[in-house]
Amino acid sequence: MLSRRTFLSLLGTAAVAPRMLRAQTKPGGVVLYASVGRTLFQYDVEAAGAALTKRGEVTLPASVQYVWPHASRRFLYVASSDAGGHHLNAFRIDASGALTPHGPGIILPSRPIHCCTDIPSEHVLVAFNIPSALRIYAIKPDGTLGAEVEQKTPVDAGIYAHQVRVAPNNRMVILVTRGNDAAAGHPEDPGALKVFRYERGMLAGEVSIAPRGGFGFGPRHLDFHPTKPWVYVSRERENVVSLFRMEGDQLQPEPAFTKSTLTVPGATRQLAGTIHIHPSGRFVYAVNRFDSSGTQPGKPLAAMGENSVAVFAVDQATGEPTAIQHIETGGIHDRTFHIDPSGRLLVTAHVRTLSVTEGAAVRTVSAGFSVFRIGGDGRLEFVRKYDLEVGNEQLFWMGMVSPAA
């Protein structure tokens, strides 16, 4: 007899329904995946023309939260969550980028806010925000999902985990815990980087990196330099980027450099967001988002704030990031952005459609994608924006993959 957990997992997999819109792209190209509610869309990416073409979609059992590709680029792992439940599902990626369900899904205990695999993609690591937690699930040799890996010691997951990443050497895991600003009489919750030794799904030796006890330290996302022992951290609550140096399988306790992401440091209602390092390791990109969370339904915003990508050149001797450009994205609140594997394009995703007052007039700013070319000097050149109808949903996640041929 099937257990309730197994039954619900199989039911969740059955709810994953692919639908292809037209003929597929040629093998060997780049595919952009993007989520609106429970739907994960596929777009072909034409790097030379900086163009996106919609191709297909699949439906998840809940609203998509985060997605991560297998190291082989043949499978995709999707974490989803809403009032109906919390799930982790695997998909097979064919050479054209089309997705098909791959084995039974897993029922998760609460909302998964981020997921990634370890470097050989033998395990999926899932970060949960409320309650803050980190869980690890096996990946079978055929790419399907396996059982949870029970840890030998308890994991201190801090307050409001927002991302989990595995270092390129596959020996260190960092759980990024944002904390919370003081609000409505509640004191500030401190943030931290929770650093673990890692071996084949097992965590050990946890160390908490929390300058000033984590107060005034609100990390959201990080990225690893491709060749140097440098970790670049986007700090949402302070609107800055910090460089932490690695020593072996640990982080130094204090950042070596901290730089503002804003053109006007100290601006209110601003949130730093996702951060990515260029494949060359020469540039760092971080997004600035205007905090529109307090927007009253049906009431236009009085201002858009700073919705931009901050571009930093990286000193290859010290790792110091120096701002060389701030470029507006053309939308409001870009929660995610990504760089194509060739390093030629950067695409940002505007979460939702909002109205903004301009004098006596009201202008609609649509959800969608903004496409930029990346120059040899790292600077961005805006090419075009694709508006997207999202209704009452959000364009919550976006990323690019080059499927295996």
C-alpha positions in Angstrom: 0.0 0.0 0.0 1.2 3.5 -0.9 2.0 5.8 2.0 0.3 9.2 2.1 3.6 10.9 1.4 4.3 8.7 -1.6 0.8 9.1 -3.0 1.0 12.9 -2.7 4.4 12.9 -4.4 3.1 10.8 -7.3 0.0 13.1 -7.5 2.3 16.1 -7.7 4.2 14.5 -10.5 1.0 13.7 -12.4 0.1 17.4 -12.1 3.3 18.3 -14.1 2.0 18.8 -17.6 4.1 19.7 -20.6 2.7 21.7 -23.5 4.8 22.6 -26.6 3.8 25.6 -28.6 5.7 25.1 -31.8 8.7 23.4 -33.3 11.8 23.3 -31.1 15.1 25.2 -31.4 18.2 23.6 -32.9 20.3 21.5 -30.5 23.3 23.2 -28.9 21.6 26.5 -28.3 20.7 28.4 -25.2 17.3 28.2 -23.5 15.7 30.7 -21.1 13.3 29.3 -18.6 11.0 31.6 -16.7 8.1 31.1 -14.2 4.7 32.8 -13.8 2.8 31.1 -11.0 2.7 27.4 -11.6 3.8 27.7 -15.3 7.5 27.3 -16.3 8.0 28.8 -19.8 10.7 27.9 -22.3 12.2 30.6 -24.6 14.9 30.1 -27.2 17.8 32.6 -26.9 19.4 33.9 -30.0 22.6 35.5 -28.7 23.8 37.2 -31.9 20.4 39.0 -32.3 19.8 39.3 -28.5 16.4 37.9 -29.1 14.0 35.6 -27.2 11.4 33.3 -28.9 8.7 31.5 -26.8 8.6 27.8 -27.4 6.8 25.7 -24.7 5.7 25.4 -21.1 5.1 22.9 -18.3 2.8 23.2 -15.4 4.0 22.5 -11.8 1.9 21.3 -8.9 2.5 24.7 -7.1 4.0 28.2 -7.8 7.6 27.9 -9.0 10.1 29.3 -6.4 13.5 28.3 -7.8 15.1 26.1 -10.5 18.6 24.5 -10.9 20.1 22.4 -13.7 22.0 19.1 -13.3 25.7 19.3 -14.0 25.1 17.2 -17.2 22.5 19.8 -18.4 20.2 16.9 -19.1 17.9 17.4 -16.0 16.2 20.3 -14.2 15.1 20.5 -10.6 12.2 22.7 -9.7 11.1 23.8 -6.2 7.5 25.0 -6.0 5.2 26.1 -3.2 1.8 27.7 -2.5 -1.2 27.2 -0.3 -1.7 23.8 -2.0 1.6 22.4 -0.9 5.4 22.3 -1.3 7.2 20.2 -3.9 10.5 19.3 -5.6 10.3 17.9 -9.1 12.8 16.7 -11.7 12.5 17.2 -15.4 14.4 15.7 -18.3 15.8 18.4 -20.8 16.0 17.2 -24.4 18.6 18.7 -26.8 16.1 21.4 -27.8 15.4 22.4 -24.2 11.9 20.9 -24.0 11.0 19.5 -20.6 9.3 16.3 -19.6 8.7 15.0 -16.0 11.4 12.7 -14.8 10.5 10.3 -12.0 8.3 11.0 -8.9 8.5 14.3 -7.1 9.1 14.9 -3.4 6.7 16.5 -1.0 8.6 19.2 1.0 7.7 20.3 4.6 7.4 24.0 4.0 8.2 26.7 1.4 11.4 26.1 -0.5 12.9 29.5 -1.4 16.1 28.3 -3.1 17.7 25.1 -4.4 20.9 24.0 -6.0 22.8 20.8 -6.6 26.3 20.0 -5.4 29.0 20.2 -8.1 28.7 16.6 -9.5 24.9 16.8 -9.0 24.7 13.9 -6.7 22.4 15.8 -4.3 19.9 18.7 -4.3 20.2 21.2 -1.5 17.0 23.1 -0.6 16.8 26.2 1.5 13.6 27.0 3.4 12.8 30.5 4.7 10.1 30.1 7.3 11.0 28.3 9.4 14.6 28.7 8.3 16.0 25.3 7.3 18.4 23.4 5.0 17.6 19.9 3.7 19.5 17.7 1.3 18.0 15.1 -1.1 19.8 12.4 -3.1 19.9 12.4 -6.9 20.0 8.9 -8.4 22.4 8.1 -11.2 19.6 8.4 -13.7 18.8 12.0 -12.6 15.7 11.2 -10.6 15.2 12.3 -7.0 16.0 10.1 -4.1 15.5 10.2 -0.3 16.4 12.9 2.1 19.9 12.6 3.6 19.6 12.6 7.4 22.3 14.8 9.0 24.3 13.5 12.0 24.1 16.8 13.8 21.4 19.6 13.9 21.7 22.4 11.4 21.6 26.0 12.8 19.8 27.6 9.8 19.8 31.2 11.2 16.9 33.5 10.5 15.2 33.7 7.0 17.4 31.5 4.8 17.4 32.9 1.3 19.9 30.9 -0.7 22.2 27.8 -0.5 25.3 27.3 -2.6 28.1 24.7 -2.9 31.7 26.0 -3.4 33.4 25.0 -6.7 35.6 22.5 -4.8 32.5 20.7 -3.6 33.8 20.7 0.0 32.0 23.8 1.4 28.3 24.8 1.6 27.1 28.3 2.4 23.6 28.9 3.6 22.7 32.6 3.2 20.4 33.8 6.0 19.1 37.3 5.5 17.6 38.2 8.9 15.0 41.0 9.1 15.0 44.7 9.7 13.3 46.0 12.8 9.7 46.7 12.1 6.3 47.3 13.9 8.0 47.1 17.3 9.9 43.9 16.5 13.7 44.2 17.0 16.1 43.5 14.1 16.8 39.8 13.4 20.5 39.4 12.6 21.7 37.9 9.4 24.6 35.5 8.8 26.5 33.2 6.3 26.3 29.7 7.7 29.4 27.8 6.5 29.6 24.0 6.5 32.2 21.4 5.5 30.5 19.2 3.0 31.0 15.6 1.8 28.5 13.6 -0.3 25.4 15.1 1.2 26.6 15.4 4.7 27.2 18.7 6.6 29.7 19.2 9.4 31.7 21.9 11.3 29.2 24.7 11.0 30.6 28.2 11.4 28.5 31.4 11.5 30.0 34.4 9.6 28.1 37.4 11.1 30.1 40.7 11.3 28.9 42.8 14.3 26.9 39.8 15.5 24.8 39.9 12.3 23.2 43.3 13.0 23.3 45.5 10.0 24.2 42.5 8.0 21.5 41.2 5.7 22.9 38.9 3.0 20.5 37.7 0.3 22.6 36.0 -2.5 26.2 35.1 -3.2 28.3 33.9 -6.2 31.7 32.3 -6.3 34.5 33.6 -8.5 35.2 30.9 -11.2 39.0 30.7 -10.5 39.8 32.8 -7.4 39.0 32.1 -3.7 36.5 35.0 -3.6 32.9 35.0 -2.7 30.7 38.1 -3.6 27.7 38.6 -1.4 24.7 40.8 -2.2 23.4 42.3 1.1 19.7 43.1 0.6 19.1 45.2 3.7 22.1 47.4 3.2 22.2 47.7 -0.6 25.8 46.8 -0.9 28.1 44.1 -2.3 30.8 42.5 -0.1 33.8 40.4 -1.0 34.7 37.6 1.4 37.9 35.7 0.9 38.0 31.9 1.3 40.8 30.3 3.3 40.7 26.6 2.5 37.2 25.4 3.2 36.2 28.5 5.4 35.4 32.2 4.9 37.3 35.0 6.5 35.1 36.5 9.3 35.0 40.0 7.8 34.6 41.2 4.3 37.7 42.5 2.5 35.7 45.1 0.5 32.2 46.5 0.7 30.7 48.7 -2.1 27.3 50.3 -2.5 25.1 49.0 -5.4 23.2 52.3 -5.6 23.9 55.6 -7.5 22.6 57.4 -4.4 23.7 55.4 -1.3 21.3 55.5 1.6 18.2 55.7 -0.6 15.0 54.4 1.1 12.7 51.6 -0.1 15.6 50.0 -2.0 16.6 46.3 -1.9 19.7 44.7 -3.3 19.0 41.5 -5.1 20.5 38.7 -7.1 24.2 38.7 -7.9 26.2 37.0 -10.7 29.8 36.9 -11.7 30.6 37.0 -15.4 32.0 33.7 -16.7 35.4 35.4 -17.3 35.6 36.4 -13.6 36.3 40.0 -14.6 33.0 41.6 -13.7 30.3 41.3 -11.0 26.6 42.2 -11.7 24.1 43.0 -8.9 20.5 44.1 -9.3 18.9 47.0 -7.4 15.1 46.7 -6.8 12.6 49.3 -5.7 10.6 47.8 -2.8 7.1 47.9 -4.0 5.8 45.4 -1.5 3.7 48.0 0.3 1.9 49.0 -2.9 -1.9 49.4 -2.4 -3.8 47.3 -5.0 -5.2 49.6 -7.7 -3.2 52.6 -6.5 -0.3 53.8 -8.7 3.2 54.2 -7.3 4.4 57.7 -6.7 7.9 56.8 -7.9 9.8 53.8 -9.3 12.9 54.2 -7.2 16.2 52.6 -8.5 15.6 49.5 -10.7 19.0 49.0 -12.2 21.9 46.6 -12.7 25.1 47.7 -11.0 28.2 46.6 -12.9 31.6 46.2 -11.1 35.0 45.6 -12.5 37.0 43.1 -10.5 40.7 43.7 -9.6 42.2 40.4 -10.6 44.9 40.7 -7.9 42.8 41.7 -4.9 39.2 40.9 -5.9 38.1 44.5 -5.2 34.9 45.4 -7.1 34.8 48.9 -8.5 31.5 50.3 -9.9 31.8 51.1 -13.6 28.1 51.4 -14.6 24.5 51.6 -13.3 22.0 51.0 -16.0 18.2 51.1 -15.6 16.4 47.8 -16.3 13.2 49.4 -17.7 10.9 47.6 -15.2 10.1 47.5 -11.5 11.6 45.0 -9.0 13.8 42.6 -11.0 13.9 39.7 -8.7 16.1 37.6 -10.9 18.5 38.1 -13.8 21.0 35.8 -15.6 24.0 35.8 -17.9 24.0 33.4 -20.8 26.7 30.7 -20.8 28.7 32.5 -23.5 28.8 35.7 -21.4 27.4 37.8 -24.3 23.9 38.5 -22.9 22.3 39.5 -19.6 18.5 39.3 -19.2 16.6 40.7 -16.3 13.0 39.7 -15.2 10.6 42.3 -14.0 8.3 40.7 -11.4 5.0 42.3 -12.1 3.0 45.0 -13.9 2.6 48.2 -11.9 1.3 51.7 -12.6 3.4 54.8 -11.9 2.2 58.5 -11.6 4.1 61.0 -13.8 2.7 64.4 -13.1 -1.0 64.3 -13.8 -0.7 61.2 -15.9 -0.4 57.5 -15.0 2.0 55.2 -16.9 1.9 51.4 -16.9 5.2 49.6 -16.4 4.8 46.0 -17.6 6.3 42.8 -16.3 8.7 41.1 -18.7 12.3 40.7 -19.7 14.9 43.3 -20.6 17.8 42.1 -22.8 21.3 43.6 -22.6 24.5 42.9 -24.6 27.6 42.6 -22.5 30.6 44.4 -23.9 34.2 43.4 -23.8 34.6 46.0 -20.9 31.8 44.4 -19.0 29.4 47.3 -19.6 25.8 46.6 -20.6 24.0 47.9 -23.7 20.2 47.8 -23.6 18.7 46.0 -26.7 15.0 45.5 -26.1 12.3 44.7 -23.6 9.7 42.0 -23.9 6.4 42.8 -22.1 4.7 39.8 -20.5 1.1 39.5 -19.3 1.2 37.9 -15.8 -2.3 38.8 -14.5 -2.3 38.4 -10.7 0.8 36.2 -10.7 4.5 37.2 -10.7 7.4 36.6 -13.0 9.1 35.1 -10.0 12.2 33.2 -11.4 14.3 33.2 -14.6 17.5 31.5 -15.7 19.3 30.2 -18.8 20.7 26.8 -19.6 22.6 25.4 -22.6 21.1 21.9 -23.0 23.4 19.0 -23.7 23.5 17.9 -27.3 
